[in-house]
Amino acid sequence: MSCFNFKVFFTGKDDPLDGCIVIGDDEKPVFFEFETDFIAPSRTTICSNQSPVAAFDWDGDGTVLGMATVGDRHFPMADLVKPGPVPNARRFQAADGRFYDWRRSCRDPKSYELYAAPNTPPIAVYHQFPQATPIGPAHGTLEYDFTDWLFLLEALLALNINRWLDWND
């Protein structure tokens, strides 16, 4: 297992799209909150420090992937979970143009690993398990080494859509 420099905690509700709070520190404080308004048309708003930074606009009855907005970019939510190069991977393209793969861990199907390229160590790992933290109870952690705020946001968006899809499988 790789050692990572940064860790953020998943607190609030153990729901990847509603009431989930991601909090911690890397080079600066990290705070993201996922809140869903279930009144049609459903919208998940992702805030950082109480300012909206991204949104998911759901299709149908609020259970069908619709459109994502990140800053001034608009794209299908399905672009965050495209089939990857291996059976347990889902791929997304970051704003930098590079592709990244979230893969369910073979050791723990509730955990995920983020890869920047095949046959390389993961660049981030999400572990889901209840634990006490300095900020209160948490239900998961994300450990990582990168310091790009936008990429962290994109990775969290793709991770939480992956978790939601796997919950509803």
Phi, psi and chi 1 to 4 in degrees:
 res  aa     phi    psi   chi1   chi2   chi3   chi4
   1 MET       -  137.5 -171.4   78.1 -167.5      -
   2 SER   -76.3  154.3  -60.0      -      -      -
   3 CYS   -97.5  137.2  -69.5      -      -      -
   4 PHE  -117.6  152.2  -63.4   98.7      -      -
   5 ASN   -84.7  -24.4  -69.8  -43.5      -      -
   6 PHE  -127.1  149.2  -52.4  114.3      -      -
   7 LYS  -142.7  132.3 -178.7 -171.2  -72.0 -170.3
   8 VAL  -120.4  154.3  -68.1      -      -      -
   9 PHE  -109.7  142.2  -61.3   95.2      -      -
  10 PHE   -97.4  112.4  -74.4   63.7      -      -
  11 THR  -121.6 -168.7   66.4      -      -      -
  12 GLY    72.9 -148.0      -      -      -      -
  13 LYS   -73.9  145.0  -72.4  173.0   37.1 -178.9
  14 ASP   -84.1   61.3 -172.7   12.0      -      -
  15 ASP  -134.5  118.7 -179.5  -31.4      -      -
  16 PRO   -63.2  -15.5   14.6  -21.2      -      -
  17 LEU  -120.9   -7.8  -60.1  178.9      -      -
  18 ASP  -144.0  113.8 -171.9   43.2      -      -
  19 GLY    86.4    3.5      -      -      -      -
  20 CYS   -80.5  129.5  176.8      -      -      -
  21 ILE  -119.1  130.7  -63.0  170.5      -      -
  22 VAL  -112.6  121.1  179.7      -      -      -
  23 ILE  -142.3  144.0 -170.9  167.9      -      -
  24 GLY   166.5 -158.4      -      -      -      -
  25 ASP  -137.8  139.2  -73.5  -59.5      -      -
  26 ASP  -121.1 -111.1   53.6   27.8      -      -
  27 GLU   -77.4  -14.3  -69.8 -176.2  -29.1      -
  28 LYS  -151.0  169.4   59.0 -175.4  179.3 -178.8
  29 PRO   -61.8  143.2  -23.8   33.9      -      -
  30 VAL  -117.6  130.4  172.8      -      -      -
  31 PHE  -150.7  117.4 -176.9   87.8      -      -
  32 PHE  -130.6  144.0  -67.6   99.8      -      -
  33 GLU  -133.8  131.3 -173.8  171.4   10.4      -
  34 PHE  -105.7  119.8  -69.3   70.0      -      -
  35 GLU  -131.3  132.6  -69.5  -70.3  -21.4      -
  36 THR  -115.4  131.2  -61.1      -      -      -
  37 ASP   -95.4  113.3  179.6   -1.3      -      -
  38 PHE   -86.4    2.1  -67.7  101.8      -      -
  39 ILE   -78.2  127.5  -61.2  170.7      -      -
  40 ALA   -61.5  136.4      -      -      -      -
  41 PRO   -78.9  134.8   27.8  -31.4      -      -
  42 SER   -69.1  141.4  -66.4      -      -      -
  43 ARG  -140.0  131.8  173.2  173.7 -107.3 -140.8
  44 THR  -101.6  122.8  -59.6      -      -      -
  45 THR  -105.6  131.5  -57.3      -      -      -
  46 ILE  -109.3  119.7  -60.7   89.5      -      -
  47 CYS  -112.3  150.3  -67.4      -      -      -
  48 SER  -125.0  121.1  178.4      -      -      -
  49 ASN    52.5   44.7  -60.2  -42.7      -      -
  50 GLN    69.0   11.4  -60.4 -176.7  -15.9      -
  51 SER  -113.1  130.9  -64.4      -      -      -
  52 PRO   -61.9  132.8  -18.9   29.6      -      -
  53 VAL  -124.1  -15.9  -67.0      -      -      -
  54 ALA  -162.1  164.3      -      -      -      -
  55 ALA  -153.3  151.0      -      -      -      -
  56 PHE  -115.9  120.7  -63.3  142.4      -      -
  57 ASP  -102.7  110.7  -69.2  -56.5      -      -
  58 TRP   -82.1  148.8  -62.6   86.3      -      -
  59 ASP   -96.7  170.2  -76.6  -17.7      -      -
  60 GLY    60.4 -134.5      -      -      -      -
  61 ASP   -88.7   19.0   62.4   -4.9      -      -
  62 GLY    91.6   10.9      -      -      -      -
  63 THR  -123.0   12.3   61.0      -      -      -
  64 VAL  -118.1  131.1  178.1      -      -      -
  65 LEU   -57.7  131.7  -62.4  179.5      -      -
  66 GLY  -117.7 -119.7      -      -      -      -
  67 MET  -113.4  145.2  -65.2  -63.4  -68.6      -
  68 ALA  -110.3  146.3      -      -      -      -
  69 THR  -127.4  125.7  -58.2      -      -      -
  70 VAL  -131.0  108.7 -179.5      -      -      -
  71 GLY    62.2 -123.0      -      -      -      -
  72 ASP  -100.4    8.7   60.5   -4.0      -      -
  73 ARG   -93.7  136.2  -65.7 -176.7  -46.6  146.6
  74 HIS  -125.7  130.6  -55.7  -78.0      -      -
  75 PHE  -157.8  160.7   52.8   90.2      -      -
  76 PRO   -62.6  137.5  -21.5   32.0      -      -
  77 MET   -57.4  -31.0  -70.3  166.3   61.7      -
  78 ALA   -59.3  -22.1      -      -      -      -
  79 ASP   -67.4  -16.6  -73.8   -2.2      -      -
  80 LEU   -83.8  -10.0  -67.7  168.3      -      -
  81 VAL  -140.5   43.4  -71.2      -      -      -
  82 LYS   -69.4  154.3  -69.7 -178.0  175.3 -177.3
  83 PRO   -57.6  138.0  -22.2   31.7      -      -
  84 GLY   -97.1 -175.9      -      -      -      -
  85 PRO   -76.7  -13.1   28.2  -34.0      -      -
  86 VAL  -125.4  158.3  -63.6      -      -      -
  87 PRO   -56.6  -33.7  -24.8   33.1      -      -
  88 ASN   -98.4   18.9   65.9  -22.1      -      -
  89 ALA  -109.6  145.6      -      -      -      -
  90 ARG  -126.8  133.2  -68.3 -169.9 -177.0  119.2
  91 ARG  -107.8  145.8  173.3  168.5  -79.0 -169.0
  92 PHE  -137.3  154.7   70.4   96.3      -      -
  93 GLN  -104.9  124.8 -174.2  174.3   16.7      -
  94 ALA   -81.4  170.0      -      -      -      -
  95 ALA   -60.2  -24.5      -      -      -      -
  96 ASP   -78.7   -0.7   65.9    8.7      -      -
  97 GLY    90.1  -11.1      -      -      -      -
  98 ARG   -84.1  154.2  -65.3  177.9   57.3 -165.1
  99 PHE   -99.8  142.7  -70.7   94.3      -      -
 100 TYR  -133.7  149.4  -61.8   88.3      -      -
 101 ASP  -122.1  124.0  -60.8  -29.1      -      -
 102 TRP   -89.2  128.8  -84.5  112.4      -      -
 103 ARG  -124.4  135.8  -60.0 -179.1 -164.5  169.8
 104 ARG   -66.2  137.5  -79.5  179.5  103.4  164.4
 105 SER   -68.8  134.9  170.9      -      -      -
 106 CYS   -73.7  -21.0   49.6      -      -      -
 107 ARG   -81.7  -27.9  -66.5  178.8  -59.2  -82.4
 108 ASP  -149.6  105.8  177.1    4.4      -      -
 109 PRO   -65.5   -8.9   18.4  -25.6      -      -
 110 LYS   -93.7   -1.0  -69.1 -175.8  177.7 -179.6
 111 SER  -109.5  156.4  -65.6      -      -      -
 112 TYR  -136.9  150.8  -63.0   80.5      -      -
 113 GLU  -124.6  139.4  -61.9  167.4  -27.0      -
 114 LEU  -105.0  126.9 -179.4   60.6      -      -
 115 TYR  -118.0  140.9  -69.2   86.3      -      -
 116 ALA   -94.7  -19.9      -      -      -      -
 117 ALA  -159.3  155.2      -      -      -      -
 118 PRO   -64.1  152.4  -14.1   23.7      -      -
 119 ASN    58.4   33.5  -56.1  -43.6      -      -
 120 THR  -128.4  161.0   60.7      -      -      -
 121 PRO   -66.4  155.8  -12.2   21.3      -      -
 122 PRO   -66.0  150.8   19.9  -26.9      -      -
 123 ILE   -97.6   -8.2   61.5  170.5      -      -
 124 ALA  -159.3  152.8      -      -      -      -
 125 VAL  -139.0  128.1  176.3      -      -      -
 126 TYR  -103.3  125.5  170.3   78.6      -      -
 127 HIS  -114.8  129.2  -63.0  -76.3      -      -
 128 GLN  -105.3  115.8 -176.5  166.9  -15.1      -
 129 PHE  -168.4  143.0   59.9   94.0      -      -
 130 PRO   -70.1  140.7   18.2  -22.7      -      -
 131 GLN  -159.1  154.5   60.8 -175.0  -55.5      -
 132 ALA   -86.1  139.0      -      -      -      -
 133 THR  -133.0  170.4   72.4      -      -      -
 134 PRO   -61.0  -19.5  -21.8   30.1      -      -
 135 ILE  -104.1    7.6   56.2  169.0      -      -
 136 GLY   114.7 -171.6      -      -      -      -
 137 PRO   -67.9  141.6   17.0  -22.4      -      -
 138 ALA  -127.6  156.6      -      -      -      -
 139 HIS  -115.5    3.0   49.8   80.2      -      -
 140 GLY  -174.5  166.1      -      -      -      -
 141 THR  -136.6  152.2   60.1      -      -      -
 142 LEU  -122.0  121.4  177.6   68.3      -      -
 143 GLU  -107.8  139.3  -63.2  177.2  -85.1      -
 144 TYR  -160.6  170.8   58.8   98.4      -      -
 145 ASP  -120.1  -14.7  -82.8  -29.0      -      -
 146 PHE   -79.5  159.9   46.2   84.7      -      -
 147 THR  -124.8   13.0   57.2      -      -      -
 148 ASP   -82.8  112.4  180.0  -24.7      -      -
 149 TRP   -59.4  -44.5 -178.9   90.4      -      -
 150 LEU   -63.3  -41.1  176.8   57.7      -      -
 151 PHE   -66.2  -38.6 -179.9   66.7      -      -
 152 LEU   -59.4  -44.9  176.2   59.2      -      -
 153 LEU   -59.2  -48.9  171.5   61.4      -      -
 154 GLU   -60.3  -41.9  -66.7  169.2  -33.7      -
 155 ALA   -64.1  -40.7      -      -      -      -
 156 LEU   -66.2  -40.5  -71.5  168.5      -      -
 157 LEU   -60.8  -49.6  -64.0  173.8      -      -
 158 ALA   -64.1  -41.2      -      -      -      -
 159 LEU   -60.4  -47.7  171.4   62.6      -      -
 160 ASN   -70.2  -31.3  -82.7    5.1      -      -
 161 ILE   -67.7  -40.7  -69.0  -68.5      -      -
 162 ASN   -58.6  -47.4  -88.1  -74.0      -      -
 163 ARG   -61.2  -43.3  -68.1  178.5   56.5 -140.1
 164 TRP   -62.4  -45.1 -179.5   82.2      -      -
 165 LEU   -61.1  -42.3  -72.1  171.1      -      -
 166 ASP   -69.7  -32.2  -68.1  -22.9      -      -
 167 TRP   -63.8  -35.0  -86.9   23.1      -      -
 168 ASN   -99.7   15.2  -68.0  -69.6      -      -
 169 ASP   -74.6      - -124.4   -0.1      -      -
